Amino acid sequence: MTDYIQKLKDIIFNFDIDNAEKVANEAIESGIDPMSAANALTEAIRDVGERFGKGELFLPDLVCASEVLKKAFPIINKAIEKKGLMQKSLGKVVIGTVFGDIHSIGKSMVATLLYAAGFKVIDLGVNVKGEDFLQAIEKEKPDILAMSALLTTTAMEQKKVIEGLKQTGLRDKVKVIVGGSPINQEFADSIGADGYGATAPEGVKVCKRLLNLE
Ligand code: B12
């Protein structure tokens, strides 16, 4: 039997943009658990990121690997959504990657899992300005604001948005959760967030906990 977990990792390691969609589709058609498929892609891209950090790979490699991910992930995400499509809405979440940061994959993963769990999700995308987060909170009146930051330099944008919520009188109206690779519980506490998740599944758990759903 074909090892699709390894094949999914290999399309990233080999920067195989041409076969990304084909392998992702075949993996899903083969019946593997879409969450395992998502984890395989995540593990592989982390490995690429570490090698980039050590100077073993270069920016064009990072860009090509992320192009593979951008082609393969939507197919896997669709399968996750399909599996989870059901229930009444558990609540509304506004999500986005903070200003100055264009990393979309982890944020989209959190959005997908929240959606699959039964939340209504409004995804503002990446590089979201503080004022746009505030406007969306005012307009959409979500239960939860979820912010992602992947760069050490953009992590503090999460704090700025929380400060903005306080200044505009919105802080008590919405729970705030944060995540992304440079974020940890200590940082989340220090900026006054209500919750933190190291992974997308943890993010879902935290949202449920904050809304007293489990
Ligand atoms: C892919 C990638 C890119 C792609 C992004 C493509 C895209 N559309 O997203 C491209 C090539 C564009 C890119 C650009 C850059 N990148 Co980059 N990138 C990565 C890489 C390899 C993978 C990120 C990723 O998608 N991971 C997979 C996802 C699934 O994981 P994740 O994002 O961590 O998300 C998980 C959790 O963190 C969590 N999570 C995430 N968000 C949230 C939010 C909430 C609310 C919750 C609860 C949980 C949660 O759940 C997710 C799933 O479990 C990382 C390496 C790494 N180790 O992360 C570097 C990395 C993040 N990049 C880095 C850098 C330096 C850059 C650049 C500055 C490079 C440059 N010199 O130009 C630019 C920045 C551009 C900008 N202004 O944003 C550094 C950051 C270092 C730092 N600490 O500041 C890293 C760590 C690489 C490294 N080792 O140096 N990058």
Boltz pocket constraint, residues with backbone or C-beta under 6 A from the ligand:
constraints:
  - pocket:
      binder: B
      contacts: [[A, 41], [A, 42], [A, 45], [A, 46], [A, 48], [A, 49], [A, 50], [A, 52], [A, 53], [A, 54], [A, 59], [A, 62], [A, 63], [A, 65], [A, 66], [A, 70], [A, 100], [A, 101], [A, 102], [A, 103], [A, 104], [A, 105], [A, 106], [A, 107], [A, 109], [A, 110], [A, 146], [A, 147], [A, 148], [A, 149], [A, 150], [A, 151], [A, 152], [A, 153], [A, 177], [A, 178], [A, 179], [A, 180], [A, 181], [A, 182], [A, 196], [A, 197], [A, 198], [A, 199], [A, 200], [A, 201], [A, 202], [A, 203], [A, 204]]
      max_distance: 6.0
